[in-house]
Amino acid sequence: MKEIKLFILLLSISWCSFSQEVIQGVVADDSGMPIPGINILEKGKANGAVTDFDGGYKITVDPNAVLVFSSIGFQTQEIKTTGKTTINVTMKEDIQSLSEIVVVGYGAQKKESVLGSISQIKGEELLDSGSSNVTNALSGASPGLVVVQGSGQPGADDGDIFIRGNANPLILVDGVEIVGGFANINPRDVENISTLKDGAATAVYGIRGANGVIIITTKRGKTGRPKVSYNSEFSVKSVLNEPDNVLDAFSAQSAFNTGILNDQAYTSGYASAVDLAHWRDGDLPYIYPNTDWFDVAIRDDYATSLNQTISVRGGSDFVKYYASAGYLTEGDITKTEKLFNYDPKFKFKRYTFRGNLDFTLTKTTRLNTSVSSRLEDKTNLVTEVTLAS
């Protein structure tokens, strides 16, 4: 009886070992490019494999097993092996996991493998700032990156960027150096922005990257049906707090006189007691005016801004595309007065267009093209007039 039980046990073990299946295949991305390093596990067991340089894999599993395909930056997929010996998998990008991939000067790395001081900002974070200017949207978004804005004038509100105190960093958009700043790139066209802050910048770009490097990656096409997006933003801006305790003309000139006496510079606009009396009494307002310049220069109501963008994204295995068109108009809270046909009011209009095409020519060859354009219409006040005799 013991011999029969032993025979049945050996037979069952032999049957299980011979009933295992060999599954093989290739793992690729949306464009058909093989992906090395994809983890493949038999669900519920400590049995796995990793794709090779050509994206190929081979694994021995039990009948009716479930294979789990996973990697940082891609969506995890579970596929049953029932009745299959070859399983080719197309991995889909996982937008939520892309934050774990950092774009550096020489490609892309996993976040935990980056040794240099590099930070990355996603495009969605730029939009949270509400700013239509990419430069100002970076303010406070990355450690060590400081944006100093010297003007709020529409169309001239670009901030100066400092990386760890160094001005004029090297700026690259889709791998191409940009001269003159990137303030007027449409924020909705930005996929992510990486900032290189230390020796990692100099190692790749030499002396040009000594002050830091900002790498901007714009959105590209994805395999699938065309996806059309339309966004419209309307904003209102007004003065939050008016200055308090502003000196009137009499008090200001009295303080100015005190400064002249302290400096002993008596030829620098010292006002006599008679002049001060006229400013105090207001009896000659055209000669001794008492003007509230804040009230003269700033509107009592508000200014508006309208930002609209329409984009289309899609593609096939051969070509992927992304195209967008944007329109921005901004007003200002400066008070102006129209004179005949001339309107000195601050106005700024911006028209943007971007088109990105990615061609997969072969399994190892890609052709990426990017075209962008910008048209600006800006009206400024005349702040200084020189009269010639």
LOMI-865764 format. One line per field, with one value per residue (C-alpha): residue number from 1; residue in one letter; x, y, z negated. Coordinates in nm, 3 decimals, always signed. Each point is the difference from the previous one (the first is absolute). Example, Ala and Ser with C-alpha at 12.3 -4.5 7.8 and 13.67 -1.06 7.14 Angstrom:
<rs>
nr: (1; 2) $
rest: (A; S) $
X: (+1.230; +0.137) $
Y: (-0.450; +0.344) $
Z: (-0.780; +0.066) $
</rs>
This chain:
<rs>
nr: (1; 2; 3; 4; 5; 6; 7; 8; 9; 10; 11; 12; 13; 14; 15; 16; 17; 18; 19; 20; 21; 22; 23; 24; 25; 26; 27; 28; 29; 30; 31; 32; 33; 34; 35; 36; 37; 38; 39; 40; 41; 42; 43; 44; 45; 46; 47; 48; 49; 50; 51; 52; 53; 54; 55; 56; 57; 58; 59; 60; 61; 62; 63; 64; 65; 66; 67; 68; 69; 70; 71; 72; 73; 74; 75; 76; 77; 78; 79; 80; 81; 82; 83; 84; 85; 86; 87; 88; 89; 90; 91; 92; 93; 94; 95; 96; 97; 98; 99; 100; 101; 102; 103; 104; 105; 106; 107; 108; 109; 110; 111; 112; 113; 114; 115; 116; 117; 118; 119; 120; 121; 122; 123; 124; 125; 126; 127; 128; 129; 130; 131; 132; 133; 134; 135; 136; 137; 138; 139; 140; 141; 142; 143; 144; 145; 146; 147; 148; 149; 150; 151; 152; 153; 154; 155; 156; 157; 158; 159; 160; 161; 162; 163; 164; 165; 166; 167; 168; 169; 170; 171; 172; 173; 174; 175; 176; 177; 178; 179; 180; 181; 182; 183; 184; 185; 186; 187; 188; 189; 190; 191; 192; 193; 194; 195; 196; 197; 198; 199; 200; 201; 202; 203; 204; 205; 206; 207; 208; 209; 210; 211; 212; 213; 214; 215; 216; 217; 218; 219; 220; 221; 222; 223; 224; 225; 226; 227; 228; 229; 230; 231; 232; 233; 234; 235; 236; 237; 238; 239; 240; 241; 242; 243; 244; 245; 246; 247; 248; 249; 250; 251; 252; 253; 254; 255; 256; 257; 258; 259; 260; 261; 262; 263; 264; 265; 266; 267; 268; 269; 270; 271; 272; 273; 274; 275; 276; 277; 278; 279; 280; 281; 282; 283; 284; 285; 286; 287; 288; 289; 290; 291; 292; 293; 294; 295; 296; 297; 298; 299; 300; 301; 302; 303; 304; 305; 306; 307; 308; 309; 310; 311; 312; 313; 314; 315; 316; 317; 318; 319; 320; 321; 322; 323; 324; 325; 326; 327; 328; 329; 330; 331; 332; 333; 334; 335; 336; 337; 338; 339; 340; 341; 342; 343; 344; 345; 346; 347; 348; 349; 350; 351; 352; 353; 354; 355; 356; 357; 358; 359; 360; 361; 362; 363; 364; 365; 366; 367; 368; 369; 370; 371; 372; 373; 374; 375; 376; 377; 378; 379; 380; 381; 382; 383; 384; 385; 386; 387; 388; 389) $
rest: (M; K; E; I; K; L; F; I; L; L; L; S; I; S; W; C; S; F; S; Q; E; V; I; Q; G; V; V; A; D; D; S; G; M; P; I; P; G; I; N; I; L; E; K; G; K; A; N; G; A; V; T; D; F; D; G; G; Y; K; I; T; V; D; P; N; A; V; L; V; F; S; S; I; G; F; Q; T; Q; E; I; K; T; T; G; K; T; T; I; N; V; T; M; K; E; D; I; Q; S; L; S; E; I; V; V; V; G; Y; G; A; Q; K; K; E; S; V; L; G; S; I; S; Q; I; K; G; E; E; L; L; D; S; G; S; S; N; V; T; N; A; L; S; G; A; S; P; G; L; V; V; V; Q; G; S; G; Q; P; G; A; D; D; G; D; I; F; I; R; G; N; A; N; P; L; I; L; V; D; G; V; E; I; V; G; G; F; A; N; I; N; P; R; D; V; E; N; I; S; T; L; K; D; G; A; A; T; A; V; Y; G; I; R; G; A; N; G; V; I; I; I; T; T; K; R; G; K; T; G; R; P; K; V; S; Y; N; S; E; F; S; V; K; S; V; L; N; E; P; D; N; V; L; D; A; F; S; A; Q; S; A; F; N; T; G; I; L; N; D; Q; A; Y; T; S; G; Y; A; S; A; V; D; L; A; H; W; R; D; G; D; L; P; Y; I; Y; P; N; T; D; W; F; D; V; A; I; R; D; D; Y; A; T; S; L; N; Q; T; I; S; V; R; G; G; S; D; F; V; K; Y; Y; A; S; A; G; Y; L; T; E; G; D; I; T; K; T; E; K; L; F; N; Y; D; P; K; F; K; F; K; R; Y; T; F; R; G; N; L; D; F; T; L; T; K; T; T; R; L; N; T; S; V; S; S; R; L; E; D; K; T; N; L; V; T; E; V; T; L; A; S) $
X: (+0.000; +0.287; +0.158; -0.324; -0.024; +0.365; -0.058; -0.305; +0.194; +0.291; -0.241; -0.175; +0.330; +0.115; -0.330; +0.027; +0.355; -0.084; -0.319; +0.183; -0.001; +0.269; -0.124; +0.207; -0.049; +0.113; -0.089; -0.012; -0.132; -0.275; +0.230; +0.113; +0.345; +0.118; +0.030; +0.278; -0.024; -0.374; -0.076; -0.212; -0.137; -0.227; -0.275; +0.000; +0.338; +0.367; +0.057; +0.106; +0.206; +0.126; -0.008; +0.335; +0.146; -0.233; -0.306; -0.021; -0.077; -0.061; -0.156; -0.126; -0.333; -0.280; -0.311; -0.254; +0.251; -0.022; +0.305; +0.053; +0.197; +0.126; +0.258; +0.032; -0.162; -0.239; -0.337; +0.008; -0.171; -0.128; -0.046; -0.128; +0.207; -0.288; +0.047; +0.292; +0.367; +0.091; -0.108; +0.113; -0.076; -0.031; +0.072; -0.200; +0.154; -0.118; -0.027; -0.017; +0.323; +0.188; +0.105; +0.236; +0.181; +0.227; +0.117; +0.371; +0.241; +0.090; -0.339; -0.240; +0.072; -0.194; -0.036; +0.178; +0.301; +0.064; +0.310; +0.013; -0.216; -0.290; -0.363; -0.297; -0.328; -0.298; -0.209; -0.306; +0.188; +0.069; -0.371; -0.082; +0.176; -0.255; +0.272; +0.005; +0.376; +0.213; +0.283; -0.222; -0.173; +0.337; +0.018; +0.016; -0.043; +0.358; +0.257; +0.292; -0.185; -0.096; -0.208; +0.019; -0.280; +0.076; -0.319; -0.366; -0.058; -0.187; +0.245; +0.300; -0.038; +0.279; +0.190; +0.377; +0.102; +0.275; +0.118; +0.184; +0.073; +0.129; -0.175; -0.041; -0.033; +0.016; -0.355; -0.090; -0.341; -0.027; +0.379; +0.044; +0.165; -0.230; +0.141; -0.209; -0.199; -0.299; -0.256; -0.258; -0.017; -0.356; +0.000; -0.251; +0.259; +0.250; +0.030; +0.267; +0.294; +0.325; +0.252; +0.368; +0.171; +0.349; +0.284; -0.254; -0.062; +0.367; +0.084; -0.243; -0.003; +0.345; +0.052; -0.341; -0.167; +0.208; -0.293; -0.246; -0.216; -0.377; -0.131; -0.355; -0.177; -0.315; -0.289; +0.028; -0.251; -0.126; -0.132; -0.377; -0.295; +0.027; -0.076; -0.110; +0.025; -0.125; +0.081; -0.116; +0.108; -0.141; +0.160; -0.048; +0.272; -0.037; +0.186; -0.017; +0.126; +0.040; +0.295; -0.083; +0.129; +0.126; +0.149; -0.179; +0.190; +0.058; +0.131; +0.217; +0.160; +0.057; +0.181; +0.198; +0.106; +0.121; +0.213; +0.150; +0.091; +0.161; +0.206; +0.066; -0.096; -0.196; -0.017; -0.189; -0.363; -0.038; -0.350; -0.050; -0.248; -0.231; +0.003; -0.074; -0.294; -0.154; +0.035; -0.153; -0.292; -0.067; -0.087; +0.201; -0.063; +0.124; +0.335; +0.029; -0.191; -0.077; -0.034; -0.083; +0.211; -0.130; -0.354; +0.115; +0.193; -0.208; -0.352; -0.275; -0.147; +0.190; +0.175; -0.076; +0.202; -0.116; +0.211; -0.128; +0.170; -0.117; +0.212; -0.017; +0.204; +0.014; +0.186; +0.070; +0.290; +0.172; -0.068; -0.114; -0.105; -0.075; -0.119; -0.133; -0.108; -0.033; -0.134; +0.069; -0.121; +0.088; -0.112; +0.153; -0.118; +0.182; -0.237; +0.025; -0.199; -0.071; +0.110; -0.166; +0.090; +0.287; -0.068; +0.304; -0.154; +0.231; -0.098; +0.165; -0.108; +0.187; -0.066; +0.192; +0.024; +0.190; +0.020; +0.196; +0.031; +0.174; +0.067; +0.102; +0.198; +0.138; +0.022; +0.319; -0.052; -0.225; -0.045; -0.130; -0.101; -0.119; -0.136; -0.111; -0.090; -0.116; -0.157; -0.027; -0.191; +0.100; -0.100; +0.208; -0.042; +0.236; +0.174; +0.259; -0.026; +0.300; -0.061; +0.256; +0.032) $
Y: (+0.000; +0.236; -0.072; +0.097; +0.331; +0.079; -0.081; +0.231; +0.280; -0.027; -0.012; +0.318; +0.184; -0.112; +0.113; +0.345; +0.047; -0.098; +0.209; +0.334; +0.232; +0.215; +0.351; +0.237; +0.325; +0.362; +0.306; +0.336; +0.353; +0.183; +0.065; -0.362; +0.059; -0.298; +0.077; -0.165; -0.048; -0.069; -0.217; -0.312; -0.198; -0.300; +0.129; -0.158; -0.169; +0.088; -0.067; +0.279; +0.127; +0.327; +0.109; +0.012; +0.281; -0.090; -0.008; -0.379; -0.234; -0.369; -0.140; -0.342; +0.014; -0.225; -0.053; +0.283; +0.229; +0.379; +0.203; +0.345; +0.249; +0.307; +0.278; +0.354; +0.242; -0.259; -0.137; -0.347; -0.265; -0.345; -0.257; -0.357; -0.267; -0.241; -0.159; +0.227; -0.061; +0.341; +0.323; +0.332; +0.297; +0.373; +0.205; +0.318; +0.305; +0.070; +0.378; -0.025; -0.196; +0.225; +0.214; -0.286; +0.060; +0.303; +0.158; +0.081; +0.140; -0.337; -0.174; -0.118; -0.181; -0.151; +0.251; -0.211; -0.049; +0.372; +0.107; +0.367; +0.284; -0.018; +0.090; -0.045; +0.189; -0.148; +0.206; -0.037; +0.173; +0.300; +0.032; +0.002; +0.336; +0.164; +0.198; +0.028; +0.062; -0.315; +0.191; +0.135; -0.337; -0.146; +0.233; -0.209; -0.325; -0.129; +0.019; +0.226; +0.169; +0.363; +0.216; +0.379; +0.186; +0.367; +0.106; -0.089; +0.160; -0.235; -0.156; +0.133; -0.192; -0.251; -0.093; -0.034; -0.356; -0.078; -0.354; -0.008; +0.371; -0.032; +0.194; -0.083; -0.381; -0.204; -0.063; -0.292; -0.069; -0.354; -0.014; +0.331; +0.298; +0.301; +0.353; +0.281; -0.195; -0.227; +0.212; -0.002; -0.374; -0.112; -0.177; -0.255; -0.120; -0.094; -0.366; +0.058; +0.222; -0.133; +0.221; -0.104; +0.188; -0.134; -0.187; -0.208; +0.306; +0.074; -0.366; -0.009; +0.356; +0.124; +0.364; +0.092; -0.190; +0.156; +0.217; -0.289; -0.152; +0.005; -0.278; +0.046; -0.297; +0.077; -0.237; -0.267; -0.219; -0.336; -0.306; +0.004; +0.188; +0.379; +0.167; +0.362; +0.223; +0.355; +0.215; +0.352; +0.204; +0.335; +0.194; +0.336; +0.209; +0.302; +0.183; -0.205; +0.263; +0.371; +0.175; +0.163; +0.323; +0.147; +0.348; +0.294; +0.269; +0.222; -0.285; -0.139; +0.338; +0.063; -0.332; +0.084; +0.332; -0.182; -0.228; +0.296; +0.168; -0.319; -0.038; +0.376; -0.016; +0.326; +0.013; -0.329; +0.119; +0.154; +0.151; +0.328; +0.057; +0.180; -0.300; -0.235; +0.218; -0.026; -0.381; -0.008; +0.232; -0.125; +0.353; -0.033; -0.364; +0.048; +0.136; -0.200; -0.321; -0.266; -0.309; -0.353; -0.184; -0.342; +0.113; +0.156; -0.306; -0.298; -0.091; -0.035; -0.316; -0.295; -0.138; -0.330; -0.275; -0.272; -0.303; -0.265; -0.311; -0.271; -0.309; -0.337; -0.307; -0.348; -0.223; -0.344; -0.241; +0.194; +0.362; +0.181; +0.361; +0.285; +0.342; +0.297; +0.358; +0.256; +0.352; +0.229; +0.353; +0.198; +0.338; +0.218; +0.197; +0.316; +0.292; +0.158; +0.245; -0.032; +0.301; +0.025; -0.327; -0.085; -0.232; -0.025; -0.287; -0.290; -0.298; -0.330; -0.272; -0.322; -0.263; -0.328; -0.314; -0.324; -0.318; -0.312; -0.303; -0.327; -0.257; -0.360; -0.084; -0.334; -0.190; +0.189; +0.332; +0.290; +0.343; +0.275; +0.341; +0.309; +0.324; +0.296; +0.361; +0.302; +0.331; +0.281; +0.329; +0.230; +0.359; +0.201; +0.339; +0.279; +0.065; +0.252; +0.281; +0.197; +0.337; +0.126; +0.367) $
Z: (+0.000; -0.082; +0.337; +0.180; -0.188; +0.076; +0.367; +0.016; -0.171; +0.242; +0.292; -0.113; -0.050; +0.344; +0.155; -0.162; +0.120; +0.355; +0.008; -0.041; +0.301; +0.156; +0.085; +0.209; +0.183; +0.047; -0.209; +0.182; -0.050; +0.190; +0.294; +0.028; -0.148; -0.214; -0.371; -0.200; -0.376; -0.028; -0.304; +0.067; -0.293; -0.029; -0.224; -0.343; +0.041; -0.029; +0.369; +0.230; +0.290; +0.148; +0.364; +0.177; +0.212; +0.289; -0.224; +0.017; -0.288; -0.074; -0.315; -0.112; -0.185; -0.121; +0.216; -0.012; -0.169; -0.007; +0.106; -0.151; +0.216; -0.189; +0.012; -0.130; +0.242; +0.149; -0.100; -0.158; +0.214; -0.093; +0.279; -0.023; +0.175; +0.065; +0.342; +0.090; +0.062; +0.139; -0.168; +0.144; -0.223; +0.073; -0.311; -0.059; -0.165; -0.352; -0.039; -0.377; -0.011; +0.240; -0.296; -0.084; +0.331; +0.009; +0.326; -0.016; +0.253; +0.147; -0.005; -0.270; -0.325; -0.286; -0.277; -0.258; +0.229; +0.052; -0.194; +0.100; -0.127; +0.244; -0.057; +0.230; +0.026; +0.182; +0.237; -0.225; -0.281; +0.225; +0.075; -0.371; -0.032; +0.230; +0.176; +0.380; -0.019; -0.039; -0.167; -0.277; -0.036; -0.107; -0.301; -0.317; +0.191; -0.025; -0.283; +0.084; +0.287; -0.059; +0.235; -0.042; +0.176; +0.059; +0.174; +0.015; +0.337; +0.239; +0.241; -0.192; -0.326; +0.069; -0.311; -0.029; -0.089; -0.250; -0.074; -0.332; +0.043; +0.358; +0.274; +0.370; -0.009; +0.318; +0.129; +0.228; +0.153; +0.141; +0.012; +0.186; -0.167; -0.034; +0.002; -0.145; -0.257; +0.007; -0.184; +0.276; +0.062; -0.055; -0.341; +0.131; +0.254; -0.274; -0.106; -0.266; -0.093; -0.146; -0.177; -0.018; -0.281; -0.062; +0.170; +0.191; +0.218; +0.065; +0.070; +0.292; +0.135; -0.101; -0.089; +0.148; -0.282; -0.277; -0.112; +0.010; +0.272; +0.049; +0.226; +0.128; +0.158; +0.195; +0.051; +0.271; +0.178; -0.125; +0.176; +0.020; +0.136; +0.030; -0.332; +0.027; -0.307; -0.048; -0.302; -0.077; -0.302; -0.099; -0.283; -0.170; -0.162; -0.224; -0.276; -0.319; -0.246; +0.057; -0.169; -0.331; -0.155; +0.326; -0.044; +0.159; +0.192; -0.308; -0.217; +0.280; +0.074; -0.371; -0.031; +0.315; -0.154; -0.310; +0.215; +0.184; -0.329; -0.129; +0.319; +0.026; +0.369; +0.016; +0.381; +0.031; -0.006; -0.343; -0.043; -0.182; -0.278; +0.248; +0.234; -0.288; -0.104; +0.349; -0.007; -0.348; +0.081; +0.354; +0.121; +0.325; +0.106; +0.358; -0.117; -0.320; +0.075; -0.256; +0.218; -0.113; +0.257; -0.099; +0.077; +0.328; +0.121; -0.123; +0.105; -0.259; +0.156; +0.147; +0.307; +0.171; +0.162; +0.240; +0.089; +0.244; +0.138; +0.237; +0.062; +0.173; -0.092; +0.147; +0.239; +0.138; -0.018; +0.280; -0.092; -0.314; -0.007; -0.236; +0.113; -0.192; +0.059; -0.276; -0.041; -0.296; -0.062; -0.312; -0.127; -0.268; -0.302; +0.110; +0.053; +0.346; +0.210; +0.368; +0.209; +0.341; +0.177; -0.231; -0.291; -0.234; -0.197; -0.086; +0.215; +0.076; +0.241; +0.071; +0.266; -0.029; +0.209; -0.058; +0.207; -0.100; +0.229; -0.093; +0.273; -0.072; +0.314; -0.119; -0.329; -0.081; +0.180; -0.093; +0.155; -0.228; +0.134; -0.189; +0.142; -0.209; +0.067; -0.199; +0.099; -0.253; +0.011; -0.284; -0.080; -0.247; -0.159; +0.097; -0.330; +0.115; +0.254; +0.123; +0.162; +0.249; +0.089) $
</rs>
